[in-house]
Amino acid sequence: MRLAIAGAAGRMGRVLTRIINETPGAEVAGGIEPKGSAHVGADMGVLAGIGALDVTISDDPLSLFTRIDGIIDFTVPQATLALAELSAQARIVHVIGTTGIGEDGEAKIKAAARHARIVKSGNMSLGVNLLAVMVRKVAAALGEDFDIEVLEMHHKHKIDAPSGTALLLGQAAAEGRGIDLKTRSVRSRDGHTGARPVGDIGFATLRGGSVVGDHTVMFAGPAERIELTHKAESRDIFARGAVRAALWGMDKKPGLYSMTDVLGLE
């Protein structure tokens, strides 16, 4: 499978180059950076520290999309939406790990999935998606006398909050409870907030250092707490999940899929 990488010169892009190169059945077919980037024309293997691959970074996605089977995209919402439109036109696989897209953007991605095979998730790791399944089941089993809080910490360079993974876990908890996360979530607390509303799902965000990603879902009940935690120690786990998703999507019909589909967790 000929795979391209959006944001190929970034930290995640370099990890993806290495992981794709190591994966049987996949090959590094190209990378994209914005026009004006100092990395345009650079060899992707050299940037990733694995030696020359004779595959260079481009700033022209139109020409790239004519010779690839899929693209893996951990970038920013504006870039992701433009790439989703191109993926629909080329009818290829688009794996999206971008977070913070918003409701309007999500609608555009759903429209693109009428022609592209899109796999989108707030987190591509096996562990986090297993955690989401467990969170859904625990939330369904426990009553509203157990308050749900989602705590996450990431490195200081992360630009959106709560993280996509935190929202994925919060959504899993909401589905388990049978409630709407949009109307029953608390994203911040400051000043005299009053007592905690029964049944709401709270989010707390920490940023600092070089933390890859720590997430805990806490069920706090009368005189006892249940905590489900995942700690990412390397970006490799996200890259391996994304490549697995791309390979999985190769022979699927156009549509919008998630990592639970890829991993068969439903």
Salt bridges, closest charged atoms under 4 A:
GLU22 OE2 - ARG18 NH1 3.76
GLU22 OE1 - ARG240 NH2 3.64
ASP59 OD1 - LYS35 NZ 3.95
ASP69 OD1 - ARG2 NH2 2.86
ASP73 OD2 - HIS94 NE2 3.00
GLU103 OE2 - LYS182 NZ 3.65
GLU106 OE2 - LYS120 NZ 3.01
ASP147 OD1 - ARG196 NH1 3.37
GLU149 OE2 - ARG189 NH2 2.79
GLU149 OE2 - ARG196 NH2 2.72
GLU152 OE1 - HIS154 ND1 2.80
GLU152 OE1 - ARG207 NH1 2.71
ASP160 OD1 - LYS158 NZ 3.07
GLU175 OE1 - ARG136 NE 2.93
ASP200 OD1 - ARG184 NE 3.01
GLU227 OE2 - ARG225 NE 3.24
ASP236 OD1 - ARG18 NH2 2.60
ASP251 OD1 - LYS252 NZ 2.94
